[in-house]
């Protein structure tokens, strides 16, 4: 996993968004007083040096605080998808599960789904082979964010909210920590589709 930069009051950018998502704060990418207060509280609760600065030890604890279940399967790919739904529309794991079952799947095809508010939800059990990318399911983890289409419901568009962008980075970093040899790809790398409606391989190349 790539080393996270040290951030503190005045810092801006994706690292701050990752922090804010992990601490359940408003995600604006700006390290202000409220974020610092939350960091100090987190440090105090976890017996870390209480300085409001997010360095290596604080990052390590924050990113491992919410443990993900590790699969017994060999994982060499983490594949990012979109739900191919209209911008601004909310859908749930249960909605997608129903859609996939109607297509003959035994369950939802993805292992994780990220809602528009940035919350991460478990889908199919990670120990069970997914149904999200033909010829790649047996050795991959499928991650899906809600959205990916314009209002017409057909034209691809990167509709990720700021909360989803930050949550994706946080989740992918955790997965890379668990599966360090896995490569991150977008679904479009393996199929004639626009999914996930942005270049995930390029965007997450440094994770």
SULLINPE-V336055 format. One record per backbone hydrogen bond with DSSP energy under -1.0 kcal/mol. CO is the residue of the C=O (numbers start at 1). NH is the residue of the N-H. E is the energy in kcal/mol with one decimal. If there is no record, write none. Layout:
# SULLINPE-V336055
co:CO nh:NH e:E
co:CO nh:NH e:E
This chain:
# SULLINPE-V336055
co:7 nh:54 e:-2.8
co:8 nh:11 e:-2.8
co:11 nh:31 e:-2.8
co:13 nh:17 e:-1.7
co:14 nh:18 e:-2.6
co:15 nh:19 e:-2.1
co:16 nh:20 e:-2.9
co:17 nh:21 e:-2.5
co:18 nh:22 e:-2.2
co:19 nh:23 e:-1.9
co:20 nh:25 e:-3.2
co:21 nh:24 e:-1.3
co:29 nh:13 e:-1.7
co:30 nh:32 e:-1.3
co:31 nh:10 e:-2.6
co:32 nh:36 e:-2.3
co:33 nh:37 e:-2.5
co:34 nh:38 e:-2.1
co:35 nh:39 e:-2.4
co:36 nh:40 e:-2.7
co:37 nh:41 e:-2.2
co:38 nh:42 e:-2.4
co:39 nh:43 e:-2.9
co:40 nh:44 e:-2.4
co:41 nh:45 e:-2.3
co:42 nh:46 e:-1.3
co:43 nh:48 e:-2.9
co:44 nh:47 e:-1.2
co:49 nh:51 e:-1.4
co:53 nh:55 e:-1.1
co:54 nh:7 e:-1.8
co:55 nh:59 e:-2.9
co:56 nh:60 e:-2.5
co:57 nh:61 e:-1.8
co:58 nh:62 e:-2.7
co:59 nh:63 e:-2.9
co:76 nh:183 e:-2.3
co:77 nh:141 e:-1.7
co:78 nh:185 e:-2.6
co:79 nh:143 e:-2.8
co:80 nh:187 e:-2.1
co:81 nh:145 e:-2.0
co:85 nh:149 e:-1.7
co:86 nh:89 e:-1.7
co:92 nh:96 e:-2.1
co:93 nh:97 e:-2.8
co:94 nh:98 e:-2.3
co:95 nh:99 e:-2.1
co:96 nh:100 e:-2.8
co:97 nh:101 e:-2.4
co:98 nh:102 e:-2.0
co:100 nh:105 e:-2.5
co:101 nh:104 e:-1.7
co:109 nh:131 e:-1.8
co:110 nh:124 e:-3.1
co:111 nh:123 e:-2.9
co:112 nh:144 e:-2.5
co:113 nh:121 e:-2.8
co:114 nh:146 e:-2.4
co:115 nh:118 e:-1.9
co:119 nh:115 e:-2.4
co:121 nh:113 e:-2.8
co:125 nh:128 e:-2.1
co:133 nh:136 e:-2.2
co:137 nh:140 e:-1.3
co:139 nh:76 e:-2.7
co:139 nh:77 e:-1.4
co:141 nh:79 e:-2.7
co:142 nh:111 e:-2.0
co:142 nh:112 e:-1.8
co:143 nh:81 e:-3.2
co:144 nh:114 e:-2.9
co:145 nh:83 e:-1.8
co:147 nh:84 e:-1.5
co:147 nh:85 e:-1.0
co:148 nh:157 e:-2.0
co:149 nh:87 e:-1.1
co:150 nh:153 e:-2.3
co:155 nh:150 e:-2.8
co:157 nh:159 e:-1.4
co:161 nh:165 e:-2.5
co:162 nh:166 e:-2.2
co:163 nh:167 e:-2.3
co:164 nh:168 e:-2.8
co:165 nh:169 e:-1.8
co:166 nh:170 e:-2.3
co:167 nh:171 e:-2.9
co:168 nh:172 e:-2.9
co:169 nh:173 e:-2.2
co:170 nh:174 e:-1.9
co:171 nh:175 e:-2.6
co:172 nh:176 e:-2.5
co:173 nh:177 e:-1.8
co:174 nh:178 e:-1.6
co:175 nh:179 e:-2.8
co:179 nh:182 e:-2.1
co:183 nh:78 e:-2.7
co:185 nh:80 e:-3.0
co:186 nh:189 e:-2.0
co:187 nh:190 e:-2.0
co:191 nh:193 e:-2.4
co:194 nh:197 e:-2.9
co:195 nh:188 e:-2.0
co:198 nh:200 e:-1.6
co:199 nh:203 e:-2.5
co:200 nh:204 e:-2.4
co:202 nh:205 e:-1.2
co:204 nh:207 e:-1.6
